[in-house]
Amino acid sequence: MKRLAIITVGKTHSGKSTFARLLEKNLANSFIVDQDHHAAFIHSHYQKLQPNRAKYA
């Protein structure tokens, strides 16, 4: 099976997620890996990986 990774880069609210959803809808066997979901997961489950804010203040 041929695999393809499509990475979008751009400013906030520039349409990256909208573009990704359209691709996912139109490409068979595709899915979105959203970096925001990874950040939320790490924030809620791995506190030790979070920066020590007091250290940088």
Gaussian input, Z-matrix of N, CA and C with variables (Angstrom, degrees):
# hf/3-21g

backbone

0 1
 N
 C     1     B1
 C     2     B2     1     A1
 N     3     B3     2     A2     1     D1
 C     4     B4     3     A3     2     D2
 C     5     B5     4     A4     3     D3
 N     6     B6     5     A5     4     D4
 C     7     B7     6     A6     5     D5
 C     8     B8     7     A7     6     D6
 N     9     B9     8     A8     7     D7
 C    10    B10     9     A9     8     D8
 C    11    B11    10    A10     9     D9
 N    12    B12    11    A11    10    D10
 C    13    B13    12    A12    11    D11
 C    14    B14    13    A13    12    D12
 N    15    B15    14    A14    13    D13
 C    16    B16    15    A15    14    D14
 C    17    B17    16    A16    15    D15
 N    18    B18    17    A17    16    D16
 C    19    B19    18    A18    17    D17
 C    20    B20    19    A19    18    D18
 N    21    B21    20    A20    19    D19
 C    22    B22    21    A21    20    D20
 C    23    B23    22    A22    21    D21
 N    24    B24    23    A23    22    D22
 C    25    B25    24    A24    23    D23
 C    26    B26    25    A25    24    D24
 N    27    B27    26    A26    25    D25
 C    28    B28    27    A27    26    D26
 C    29    B29    28    A28    27    D27
 N    30    B30    29    A29    28    D28
 C    31    B31    30    A30    29    D29
 C    32    B32    31    A31    30    D30
 N    33    B33    32    A32    31    D31
 C    34    B34    33    A33    32    D32
 C    35    B35    34    A34    33    D33
 N    36    B36    35    A35    34    D34
 C    37    B37    36    A36    35    D35
 C    38    B38    37    A37    36    D36
 N    39    B39    38    A38    37    D37
 C    40    B40    39    A39    38    D38
 C    41    B41    40    A40    39    D39
 N    42    B42    41    A41    40    D40
 C    43    B43    42    A42    41    D41
 C    44    B44    43    A43    42    D42
 N    45    B45    44    A44    43    D43
 C    46    B46    45    A45    44    D44
 C    47    B47    46    A46    45    D45
 N    48    B48    47    A47    46    D46
 C    49    B49    48    A48    47    D47
 C    50    B50    49    A49    48    D48
 N    51    B51    50    A50    49    D49
 C    52    B52    51    A51    50    D50
 C    53    B53    52    A52    51    D51
 N    54    B54    53    A53    52    D52
 C    55    B55    54    A54    53    D53
 C    56    B56    55    A55    54    D54
 N    57    B57    56    A56    55    D55
 C    58    B58    57    A57    56    D56
 C    59    B59    58    A58    57    D57
 N    60    B60    59    A59    58    D58
 C    61    B61    60    A60    59    D59
 C    62    B62    61    A61    60    D60
 N    63    B63    62    A62    61    D61
 C    64    B64    63    A63    62    D62
 C    65    B65    64    A64    63    D63
 N    66    B66    65    A65    64    D64
 C    67    B67    66    A66    65    D65
 C    68    B68    67    A67    66    D66
 N    69    B69    68    A68    67    D67
 C    70    B70    69    A69    68    D68
 C    71    B71    70    A70    69    D69
 N    72    B72    71    A71    70    D70
 C    73    B73    72    A72    71    D71
 C    74    B74    73    A73    72    D72
 N    75    B75    74    A74    73    D73
 C    76    B76    75    A75    74    D74
 C    77    B77    76    A76    75    D75
 N    78    B78    77    A77    76    D76
 C    79    B79    78    A78    77    D77
 C    80    B80    79    A79    78    D78
 N    81    B81    80    A80    79    D79
 C    82    B82    81    A81    80    D80
 C    83    B83    82    A82    81    D81
 N    84    B84    83    A83    82    D82
 C    85    B85    84    A84    83    D83
 C    86    B86    85    A85    84    D84
 N    87    B87    86    A86    85    D85
 C    88    B88    87    A87    86    D86
 C    89    B89    88    A88    87    D87
 N    90    B90    89    A89    88    D88
 C    91    B91    90    A90    89    D89
 C    92    B92    91    A91    90    D90
 N    93    B93    92    A92    91    D91
 C    94    B94    93    A93    92    D92
 C    95    B95    94    A94    93    D93
 N    96    B96    95    A95    94    D94
 C    97    B97    96    A96    95    D95
 C    98    B98    97    A97    96    D96
 N    99    B99    98    A98    97    D97
 C   100   B100    99    A99    98    D98
 C   101   B101   100   A100    99    D99
 N   102   B102   101   A101   100   D100
 C   103   B103   102   A102   101   D101
 C   104   B104   103   A103   102   D102
 N   105   B105   104   A104   103   D103
 C   106   B106   105   A105   104   D104
 C   107   B107   106   A106   105   D105
 N   108   B108   107   A107   106   D106
 C   109   B109   108   A108   107   D107
 C   110   B110   109   A109   108   D108
 N   111   B111   110   A110   109   D109
 C   112   B112   111   A111   110   D110
 C   113   B113   112   A112   111   D111
 N   114   B114   113   A113   112   D112
 C   115   B115   114   A114   113   D113
 C   116   B116   115   A115   114   D114
 N   117   B117   116   A116   115   D115
 C   118   B118   117   A117   116   D116
 C   119   B119   118   A118   117   D117
 N   120   B120   119   A119   118   D118
 C   121   B121   120   A120   119   D119
 C   122   B122   121   A121   120   D120
 N   123   B123   122   A122   121   D121
 C   124   B124   123   A123   122   D122
 C   125   B125   124   A124   123   D123
 N   126   B126   125   A125   124   D124
 C   127   B127   126   A126   125   D125
 C   128   B128   127   A127   126   D126
 N   129   B129   128   A128   127   D127
 C   130   B130   129   A129   128   D128
 C   131   B131   130   A130   129   D129
 N   132   B132   131   A131   130   D130
 C   133   B133   132   A132   131   D131
 C   134   B134   133   A133   132   D132
 N   135   B135   134   A134   133   D133
 C   136   B136   135   A135   134   D134
 C   137   B137   136   A136   135   D135
 N   138   B138   137   A137   136   D136
 C   139   B139   138   A138   137   D137
 C   140   B140   139   A139   138   D138
 N   141   B141   140   A140   139   D139
 C   142   B142   141   A141   140   D140
 C   143   B143   142   A142   141   D141
 N   144   B144   143   A143   142   D142
 C   145   B145   144   A144   143   D143
 C   146   B146   145   A145   144   D144
 N   147   B147   146   A146   145   D145
 C   148   B148   147   A147   146   D146
 C   149   B149   148   A148   147   D147
 N   150   B150   149   A149   148   D148
 C   151   B151   150   A150   149   D149
 C   152   B152   151   A151   150   D150
 N   153   B153   152   A152   151   D151
 C   154   B154   153   A153   152   D152
 C   155   B155   154   A154   153   D153
 N   156   B156   155   A155   154   D154
 C   157   B157   156   A156   155   D155
 C   158   B158   157   A157   156   D156
 N   159   B159   158   A158   157   D157
 C   160   B160   159   A159   158   D158
 C   161   B161   160   A160   159   D159
 N   162   B162   161   A161   160   D160
 C   163   B163   162   A162   161   D161
 C   164   B164   163   A163   162   D162
 N   165   B165   164   A164   163   D163
 C   166   B166   165   A165   164   D164
 C   167   B167   166   A166   165   D165
 N   168   B168   167   A167   166   D166
 C   169   B169   168   A168   167   D167
 C   170   B170   169   A169   168   D168

   B1=1.4514
   B2=1.5306
   B3=1.2893
   B4=1.4620
   B5=1.5321
   B6=1.3172
   B7=1.4652
   B8=1.5175
   B9=1.3173
   B10=1.4527
   B11=1.5204
   B12=1.3251
   B13=1.4655
   B14=1.5200
   B15=1.3240
   B16=1.4647
   B17=1.5202
   B18=1.3067
   B19=1.4620
   B20=1.5232
   B21=1.3251
   B22=1.4629
   B23=1.5221
   B24=1.2988
   B25=1.4599
   B26=1.5202
   B27=1.3176
   B28=1.4530
   B29=1.5118
   B30=1.2966
   B31=1.4595
   B32=1.5225
   B33=1.3301
   B34=1.4519
   B35=1.5298
   B36=1.3201
   B37=1.4753
   B38=1.5211
   B39=1.3288
   B40=1.4669
   B41=1.5223
   B42=1.3566
   B43=1.4548
   B44=1.5193
   B45=1.3184
   B46=1.4662
   B47=1.5279
   B48=1.3027
   B49=1.4639
   B50=1.5172
   B51=1.3075
   B52=1.4652
   B53=1.5150
   B54=1.3265
   B55=1.4553
   B56=1.5272
   B57=1.3448
   B58=1.4582
   B59=1.5236
   B60=1.3253
   B61=1.4674
   B62=1.5244
   B63=1.3259
   B64=1.4631
   B65=1.5329
   B66=1.3146
   B67=1.4645
   B68=1.5243
   B69=1.3243
   B70=1.4646
   B71=1.5268
   B72=1.3093
   B73=1.4655
   B74=1.5318
   B75=1.3281
   B76=1.4607
   B77=1.5261
   B78=1.3172
   B79=1.4585
   B80=1.5256
   B81=1.3206
   B82=1.4615
   B83=1.5282
   B84=1.3277
   B85=1.4660
   B86=1.5184
   B87=1.3064
   B88=1.4625
   B89=1.5264
   B90=1.3141
   B91=1.4616
   B92=1.5243
   B93=1.3126
   B94=1.4605
   B95=1.5258
   B96=1.3144
   B97=1.4563
   B98=1.5260
   B99=1.3139
   B100=1.4585
   B101=1.5248
   B102=1.3126
   B103=1.4562
   B104=1.5347
   B105=1.3228
   B106=1.4694
   B107=1.5252
   B108=1.3353
   B109=1.4624
   B110=1.5225
   B111=1.3159
   B112=1.4684
   B113=1.5268
   B114=1.3140
   B115=1.4658
   B116=1.5254
   B117=1.3310
   B118=1.4648
   B119=1.5287
   B120=1.3296
   B121=1.4596
   B122=1.5284
   B123=1.3114
   B124=1.4631
   B125=1.5248
   B126=1.3195
   B127=1.4614
   B128=1.5298
   B129=1.3279
   B130=1.4597
   B131=1.5285
   B132=1.3342
   B133=1.4625
   B134=1.5314
   B135=1.3270
   B136=1.4619
   B137=1.5252
   B138=1.3167
   B139=1.4625
   B140=1.5302
   B141=1.3302
   B142=1.4643
   B143=1.5315
   B144=1.3144
   B145=1.4565
   B146=1.5228
   B147=1.3333
   B148=1.4576
   B149=1.5201
   B150=1.3299
   B151=1.4704
   B152=1.5259
   B153=1.3041
   B154=1.4513
   B155=1.5201
   B156=1.3310
   B157=1.4729
   B158=1.5243
   B159=1.3367
   B160=1.4702
   B161=1.5183
   B162=1.3160
   B163=1.4577
   B164=1.5209
   B165=1.3324
   B166=1.4623
   B167=1.5235
   B168=1.3244
   B169=1.4695
   B170=1.5147
   A1=108.56
   A2=115.74
   A3=121.89
   A4=109.34
   A5=116.71
   A6=121.00
   A7=109.52
   A8=114.13
   A9=120.92
   A10=108.40
   A11=116.91
   A12=121.94
   A13=107.48
   A14=115.33
   A15=121.27
   A16=106.91
   A17=116.99
   A18=122.47
   A19=108.12
   A20=116.08
   A21=119.61
   A22=109.30
   A23=115.27
   A24=122.44
   A25=107.23
   A26=116.62
   A27=119.33
   A28=111.37
   A29=114.82
   A30=121.40
   A31=110.78
   A32=115.85
   A33=122.46
   A34=109.61
   A35=115.83
   A36=123.19
   A37=113.00
   A38=116.80
   A39=119.11
   A40=112.84
   A41=117.51
   A42=120.67
   A43=115.26
   A44=117.99
   A45=120.96
   A46=111.82
   A47=117.79
   A48=121.40
   A49=111.35
   A50=117.44
   A51=121.36
   A52=110.21
   A53=116.91
   A54=122.39
   A55=110.71
   A56=116.99
   A57=121.50
   A58=111.17
   A59=117.92
   A60=120.77
   A61=111.40
   A62=117.38
   A63=120.56
   A64=111.08
   A65=116.84
   A66=119.84
   A67=110.72
   A68=115.90
   A69=120.21
   A70=111.06
   A71=115.90
   A72=120.66
   A73=111.62
   A74=116.99
   A75=120.82
   A76=115.03
   A77=118.30
   A78=121.42
   A79=109.65
   A80=116.32
   A81=120.79
   A82=110.04
   A83=116.23
   A84=123.52
   A85=112.93
   A86=117.37
   A87=120.93
   A88=110.31
   A89=115.96
   A90=120.93
   A91=108.86
   A92=115.10
   A93=122.44
   A94=108.82
   A95=116.51
   A96=122.13
   A97=105.04
   A98=115.68
   A99=121.50
   A100=110.37
   A101=117.19
   A102=121.96
   A103=111.84
   A104=117.69
   A105=120.37
   A106=110.74
   A107=117.68
   A108=120.51
   A109=110.66
   A110=116.94
   A111=120.61
   A112=109.74
   A113=117.21
   A114=121.14
   A115=110.78
   A116=117.89
   A117=121.46
   A118=110.69
   A119=117.13
   A120=121.36
   A121=110.65
   A122=117.01
   A123=120.56
   A124=110.43
   A125=116.41
   A126=120.36
   A127=111.66
   A128=117.52
   A129=119.85
   A130=113.74
   A131=119.46
   A132=120.39
   A133=114.64
   A134=117.69
   A135=120.30
   A136=110.50
   A137=115.49
   A138=121.13
   A139=112.52
   A140=117.54
   A141=120.54
   A142=112.15
   A143=117.68
   A144=121.02
   A145=112.61
   A146=116.01
   A147=120.25
   A148=110.27
   A149=117.27
   A150=118.98
   A151=110.82
   A152=115.77
   A153=121.76
   A154=107.28
   A155=116.89
   A156=121.57
   A157=112.30
   A158=117.45
   A159=120.27
   A160=110.99
   A161=115.69
   A162=121.01
   A163=111.24
   A164=117.53
   A165=121.92
   A166=113.72
   A167=117.07
   A168=119.99
   A169=112.18
   D1=133.36
   D2=177.24
   D3=-81.20
   D4=133.31
   D5=179.60
   D6=-116.98
   D7=148.39
   D8=-177.82
   D9=-140.63
   D10=133.05
   D11=174.78
   D12=-111.57
   D13=126.53
   D14=177.36
   D15=-113.60
   D16=121.17
   D17=-178.67
   D18=-112.72
   D19=129.16
   D20=177.25
   D21=-106.62
   D22=142.07
   D23=179.11
   D24=-135.07
   D25=136.67
   D26=177.85
   D27=175.72
   D28=175.97
   D29=-179.91
   D30=-68.94
   D31=162.18
   D32=174.92
   D33=-57.69
   D34=138.41
   D35=178.67
   D36=60.95
   D37=31.81
   D38=179.46
   D39=-96.79
   D40=-2.90
   D41=176.68
   D42=105.59
   D43=10.86
   D44=-178.77
   D45=-61.39
   D46=-48.07
   D47=-178.67
   D48=-67.52
   D49=-39.79
   D50=177.25
   D51=-61.28
   D52=-45.10
   D53=177.36
   D54=-60.51
   D55=-44.72
   D56=-179.67
   D57=-62.74
   D58=-42.33
   D59=178.66
   D60=-63.67
   D61=-39.40
   D62=177.22
   D63=-64.92
   D64=-41.60
   D65=176.51
   D66=-62.05
   D67=-46.35
   D68=-179.10
   D69=-59.46
   D70=-39.18
   D71=-179.67
   D72=-68.24
   D73=-32.53
   D74=-173.44
   D75=-100.99
   D76=-10.16
   D77=178.79
   D78=-109.19
   D79=121.78
   D80=179.72
   D81=-62.53
   D82=145.13
   D83=176.86
   D84=56.34
   D85=38.38
   D86=178.89
   D87=-113.39
   D88=160.15
   D89=176.34
   D90=-154.71
   D91=162.59
   D92=-178.29
   D93=-104.12
   D94=133.00
   D95=170.58
   D96=-108.02
   D97=107.76
   D98=-173.65
   D99=-97.37
   D100=119.70
   D101=-178.18
   D102=-60.94
   D103=-31.63
   D104=179.06
   D105=-62.34
   D106=-35.88
   D107=178.52
   D108=-67.83
   D109=-37.46
   D110=177.44
   D111=-63.90
   D112=-44.68
   D113=-179.07
   D114=-62.31
   D115=-42.25
   D116=179.49
   D117=-64.62
   D118=-40.13
   D119=178.88
   D120=-63.96
   D121=-47.60
   D122=179.66
   D123=-62.52
   D124=-41.40
   D125=-179.87
   D126=-61.30
   D127=-39.57
   D128=-175.82
   D129=-87.43
   D130=-21.75
   D131=-174.00
   D132=-115.91
   D133=-17.21
   D134=-175.13
   D135=-132.51
   D136=71.35
   D137=-178.01
   D138=-60.26
   D139=-30.09
   D140=-179.43
   D141=-66.26
   D142=-20.22
   D143=179.02
   D144=-85.82
   D145=-8.05
   D146=179.76
   D147=-78.15
   D148=144.57
   D149=177.04
   D150=-63.31
   D151=145.53
   D152=176.14
   D153=-82.39
   D154=100.79
   D155=-175.18
   D156=-60.64
   D157=-37.75
   D158=-179.26
   D159=-64.42
   D160=-31.67
   D161=-179.57
   D162=-64.30
   D163=-30.77
   D164=-176.29
   D165=-99.76
   D166=-0.42
   D167=-177.31
   D168=-79.92

